Amino acid sequence: MAKAMARAYGDVRKGRTTLALVALAGAAWLLQAVAFALAGSPRAPPKVLTARGAEEESVGYLPSKMTELRVGQALQGIVTQVRERIALVDIGVEKVGLLPISKLLDGRAPDRVSEVLQEGDPITVYVAEVINPQEPRSRDSKLVLAGHKNKIVNLMQFGNRSNIEDVKAVAEAQKEKVYYKGLVTAVKDIGVVVAFRIPDVPGITSGLVYKTEVQGAPDIMSEVQVRILEVLIESRRRQVKLSMRDEDPLAGRAARFGDFRDMVEKTVKGKVTGFQDYGAFVEVVSDSGTTQRALLPNGEIKADRVPQDPAEVLEELGMDQEPQDTAGQGCSWSDSQLPANRSRPAAH
């Protein structure tokens, strides 16, 4: 190909212009075809992970500029440098992102970044802070990343923390339920952490909504409405307890069933685990995955679900073994669940 182009260039010098131009055009077309073959067919649009639910969202491009980034967005990056307290991560924009050791993990930070990351490691990071994205080459420009969703929001960005004693005074003075607009900053196994502002109380207040008081399925950076339940300042760990609900908090043994609070009148699948005279015990699962053993009273069992033989109860209701002794007194079936012409089976 190179010889053909050289020959065409010689033709131009000799005055054979038309033939030379045709030859040059053909060589250029051949070069383009070879380049396309080496590159392969166009790739499918890449995907970007979003902070809300970490769902995959198809986009026509991956961010290549800082101005295209948004806080909470999750991207794949490559660790380019590891220092004692920070890692540098390339996510494909003009500026390398900073991943501080304090934002590396959810929970206690390691002593050194090198305990978790090495140069060349691929990593999923979340955009935590973008400063002066219009001038990425300036010293004022900054890109801060987080290694966990719960580390995206930094409360110090909103100013100083409020005085918890001032928060307690406001809560005790309230005669009725007062709701505040807040932002979810962390999602834990026991509930969600919410940051909010209280009028006339300087600074930002952060509190915990226990899972029994959570409504819906809020995620990081979700806007929610919360009210103050209690402010603890005498305990070893000071805490502001919050709720997203109008009704009174569940207490005692009832709190164990908080995950089922929004499932009243909702039909769910269950597995029968045993019987008593007054009904059946059924294992059910909440929307959040919590498993509980519930009672299905005889009066709630539909007549068309009653089989002609007690042994069929096991098969029809999904039991693959003999009924278990649920109360230390053996298992039995209620007379109302048996046909009139059948005798009561012996207890196991």
VOGU-3710 file (C-alpha; in Angstrom, 3 decimals, decimal comma):
1> makamarayg> 0,000/0,000/0,000  2,863/2,344/0,829  4,456/1,641/-2,585  1,145/2,445/-4,314  0,885/5,780/-2,503  4,512/6,613/-3,337  3,910/5,763/-6,989  0,805/7,995/-6,966  2,795/10,849/-5,464  5,429/10,399/-8,239
11> dvrkgrttla> 2,670/10,591/-10,849  1,595/13,928/-9,400  5,143/15,266/-9,765  5,226/14,035/-13,335  1,951/15,789/-14,174  -0,319/12,758/-14,347  -2,750/14,401/-11,899  -6,059/12,585/-12,601  -4,578/9,118/-12,325  -2,713/10,090/-9,165
21> lvalagaawl> -5,816/11,450/-7,433  -7,765/8,273/-8,204  -4,932/6,167/-6,799  -4,695/8,278/-3,636  -8,448/8,094/-3,081  -8,387/4,320/-3,439  -5,542/3,989/-0,947  -7,339/6,197/1,578  -10,507/4,123/1,258  -8,496/0,928/1,799
31> lqavafalag> -6,849/2,375/4,920  -10,269/3,323/6,350  -11,647/-0,167/5,680  -8,688/-1,811/7,414  -9,031/0,488/10,437  -12,745/-0,308/10,740  -12,048/-4,040/10,559  -9,447/-3,806/13,309  -11,706/-1,730/15,539  -14,661/-4,069/15,094
41> sprappkvlt> -18,314/-3,125/14,959  -19,613/-0,263/17,103  -20,094/-1,278/20,741  -23,466/-1,276/22,437  -24,143/1,779/24,609  -22,294/1,370/27,904  -24,069/1,274/31,235  -23,660/3,496/34,250  -24,626/2,501/37,788  -26,753/5,040/39,594
51> argaeeesvg> -26,713/5,627/43,326  -30,451/5,179/43,729  -30,852/1,474/44,108  -27,650/0,821/42,128  -29,811/0,056/39,118  -28,145/-0,097/35,709  -29,104/2,755/33,432  -28,309/2,594/29,706  -26,730/5,774/28,390  -25,383/6,790/25,032
61> ylpskmtelr> -21,992/7,688/26,455  -19,797/7,380/29,505  -18,960/10,694/31,184  -15,772/12,118/29,718  -16,011/15,571/31,297  -16,406/16,712/34,875  -19,414/18,783/33,876  -21,217/15,530/32,984  -20,814/14,036/36,464  -23,519/14,107/39,114
71> vgqalqgivt> -23,213/13,443/42,824  -24,250/9,886/43,680  -23,397/8,456/40,281  -21,439/5,198/40,365  -18,755/4,458/37,784  -16,047/1,926/37,149  -12,542/3,260/37,687  -8,921/2,130/37,817  -6,631/2,828/40,768  -3,654/4,733/39,376
81> qvrerialvd> -1,800/5,531/42,592  -1,984/4,425/46,230  -0,753/6,578/49,083  -1,041/6,054/52,810  -4,259/8,048/53,306  -5,627/8,414/49,783  -5,980/6,652/46,444  -6,107/8,233/42,997  -8,740/6,755/40,699  -9,162/7,379/36,968
91> igvekvgllp> -12,815/7,333/35,919  -12,282/8,692/32,411  -12,773/12,440/32,915  -10,226/15,272/32,696  -9,224/15,008/36,339  -8,173/12,011/38,419  -10,504/11,443/41,358  -9,440/11,477/45,013  -10,604/8,559/47,155  -9,808/9,425/50,809
101> isklldgrap> -9,290/6,627/53,302  -12,277/7,938/55,303  -14,556/7,278/52,312  -13,060/3,958/51,300  -15,288/1,585/53,293  -18,559/1,642/55,186  -17,636/1,477/58,842  -14,186/1,680/60,360  -11,496/2,900/57,974  -8,343/0,795/57,506
111> drvsevlqeg> -4,990/2,008/58,825  -3,614/2,313/55,293  -5,238/2,417/51,857  -2,805/-0,276/50,689  -4,592/-2,752/52,976  -7,571/-2,578/50,622  -6,359/-1,302/47,246  -3,365/-1,736/44,963  -2,365/0,152/41,816  -4,160/-1,196/38,764
121> dpitvyvaev> -7,177/-2,502/40,734  -10,580/-1,983/39,106  -13,054/-0,411/41,508  -16,629/0,853/41,592  -16,672/4,379/42,994  -19,388/6,922/43,704  -19,141/10,611/42,855  -19,162/12,392/46,211  -18,115/15,940/45,350  -17,403/17,912/42,169
131> inpqeprsrd> -15,806/21,343/42,609  -15,377/23,834/39,759  -16,017/21,309/36,951  -15,949/24,066/34,297  -12,188/24,531/34,808  -10,845/21,008/35,434  -7,214/22,055/34,962  -7,299/24,779/37,610  -6,100/24,253/41,165  -9,564/25,077/42,460
141> sklvlaghkn> -11,064/22,117/40,598  -11,566/18,951/42,628  -13,168/15,524/42,217  -13,847/13,510/45,380  -14,988/9,877/45,198  -16,379/7,362/47,684  -15,889/3,616/47,803  -19,289/2,947/49,421  -22,742/4,459/48,976  -22,963/5,343/52,656
151> kivnlmqfgn> -19,881/7,540/52,246  -21,235/9,703/49,425  -22,659/12,436/51,659  -20,351/14,324/53,983  -22,289/16,232/56,633  -19,463/18,747/56,946  -20,436/19,986/53,479  -23,648/21,348/55,019  -21,906/23,214/57,822  -21,420/22,558/61,514
161> rsniedvkav> -23,356/19,979/63,512  -26,203/21,213/65,688  -26,024/21,117/69,482  -27,911/18,007/70,578  -29,074/19,740/73,778  -30,740/22,435/71,660  -32,411/19,692/69,601  -33,695/18,033/72,779  -35,126/21,324/74,041  -37,012/21,862/70,777
171> aeaqkekvyy> -38,353/18,284/70,754  -39,624/18,501/74,348  -41,345/21,822/73,656  -43,349/20,455/70,720  -47,034/19,935/71,530  -47,843/18,181/68,272  -46,087/16,164/65,591  -43,704/18,303/63,544  -42,111/16,982/60,363  -38,820/18,109/58,854
181> kglvtavkdi> -37,539/17,662/55,325  -34,400/15,531/55,380  -31,879/13,716/53,223  -30,953/10,042/53,634  -27,187/9,886/54,147  -26,728/6,190/54,992  -28,675/2,926/54,817  -27,905/0,433/57,601  -29,255/-2,973/58,596  -31,045/-1,388/61,564
191> gvvvafripd> -32,494/1,569/59,649  -31,565/4,739/57,771  -29,615/7,838/58,814  -31,234/11,166/57,919  -29,762/14,676/58,004  -32,105/17,647/58,409  -32,315/21,224/59,675  -34,469/22,502/62,515  -35,610/26,136/62,345  -33,997/28,277/65,060
201> vpgitsglvy> -31,385/25,569/65,754  -28,052/26,374/64,089  -26,289/23,621/62,183  -27,272/20,298/60,675  -28,948/17,550/62,737  -28,486/13,860/62,021  -30,678/11,087/63,399  -31,560/7,422/62,981  -34,872/6,051/61,717  -35,094/2,471/62,962
211> ktevqgapdi> -36,345/0,017/60,343  -39,680/-0,339/62,173  -40,257/3,398/61,667  -39,133/3,552/58,029  -41,833/4,064/55,426  -41,260/2,864/51,878  -37,786/1,983/50,655  -35,645/5,160/50,828  -32,117/4,997/49,447  -29,041/7,192/49,667
221> msevqvrile> -29,848/10,838/48,835  -33,609/10,234/48,972  -35,601/13,171/50,330  -37,853/12,151/53,212  -40,077/13,657/55,896  -39,133/12,823/59,490  -40,249/13,737/63,000  -38,319/13,530/66,252  -39,325/10,706/68,574  -36,686/11,016/71,271
231> vliesrrrqv> -33,343/12,679/71,949  -30,919/10,738/74,129  -28,120/12,752/75,728  -27,575/10,875/79,000  -26,706/7,593/77,303  -23,180/6,505/76,431  -23,884/7,356/72,801  -25,939/10,448/72,139  -28,661/9,845/69,602  -31,661/11,438/67,891
241> klsmrdedpl> -34,409/8,905/67,201  -36,648/9,692/64,231  -39,760/8,334/62,549  -41,351/8,619/59,116  -44,762/7,481/60,391  -47,804/9,177/61,927  -48,740/6,249/64,169  -47,031/5,610/67,487  -43,828/3,540/67,402  -44,034/-0,194/67,924
251> agraarfgdf> -42,696/-1,286/71,282  -41,790/-4,544/72,971  -42,542/-7,778/71,143  -44,628/-5,886/68,557  -41,455/-4,229/67,245  -40,341/-7,618/65,928  -43,100/-7,409/63,335  -42,337/-3,897/62,129  -41,353/-5,129/58,640  -44,914/-6,394/58,193
261> rdmvektvkg> -46,511/-3,089/59,141  -47,280/-2,074/55,560  -48,467/-5,537/54,535  -51,876/-5,468/56,238  -54,598/-6,648/53,815  -51,870/-7,716/51,395  -51,888/-11,258/50,000  -48,587/-13,093/50,352  -47,363/-16,631/49,855  -46,542/-18,744/52,874
271> kvtgfqdyga> -45,394/-22,190/53,921  -47,354/-24,182/56,488  -45,077/-25,360/59,298  -47,557/-26,846/61,802  -51,116/-27,147/63,101  -53,026/-26,585/66,330  -56,700/-26,870/67,268  -57,146/-23,149/66,640  -55,423/-22,919/63,247  -52,254/-23,361/61,222
281> fvevvsdsgt> -48,805/-21,865/61,618  -47,474/-20,325/58,387  -44,015/-18,990/57,613  -44,224/-15,706/55,653  -41,607/-13,308/54,282  -41,854/-9,503/54,350  -40,995/-7,219/51,453  -37,628/-6,552/53,075  -36,854/-10,272/53,388  -37,637/-10,759/57,086
291> tqrallpnge> -39,130/-14,168/57,902  -41,741/-14,619/60,625  -43,992/-17,443/61,813  -47,631/-16,329/61,717  -50,933/-17,816/62,852  -53,683/-18,569/60,351  -56,833/-18,995/62,487  -59,396/-21,631/61,580  -61,940/-18,939/60,779  -59,631/-17,501/58,112
301> ikadrvpqdp> -59,070/-20,798/56,315  -61,296/-20,982/53,257  -63,701/-23,905/53,079  -62,582/-24,837/49,567  -59,056/-25,327/50,903  -60,158/-28,207/53,187  -59,221/-31,592/51,608  -61,085/-34,868/52,085  -58,249/-36,517/53,958  -55,982/-34,985/56,614
311> aevleelgmd> -52,917/-36,374/54,836  -53,806/-34,203/51,864  -53,401/-31,109/54,030  -49,659/-31,599/53,955  -49,499/-31,944/50,189  -51,928/-29,171/49,302  -50,451/-26,604/51,666  -46,869/-27,331/50,684  -45,652/-29,414/53,605  -43,183/-32,114/52,678
321> qepqdtagqg> -42,929/-33,701/56,102  -45,083/-34,677/59,061  -46,475/-31,776/61,134  -44,097/-30,632/63,843  -44,923/-30,511/67,532  -45,490/-26,743/67,882  -46,558/-26,525/71,506  -45,099/-29,586/73,190  -48,548/-31,222/73,196  -48,566/-32,855/69,773
331> cswsdsqlpa> -50,264/-31,632/66,588  -53,902/-32,072/65,696  -56,475/-30,848/63,216  -59,551/-28,885/64,140  -62,943/-30,641/63,888  -64,130/-27,764/61,720  -61,441/-28,592/59,189  -62,534/-32,218/58,783  -65,552/-33,537/56,875  -68,430/-34,674/59,055
341> nrsrpaah> -68,014/-38,313/58,042  -64,337/-38,420/59,023  -63,005/-39,137/62,479  -60,377/-36,979/64,128  -56,833/-38,225/63,402  -54,648/-39,218/66,275  -52,151/-36,613/67,497  -48,512/-37,125/66,567
//
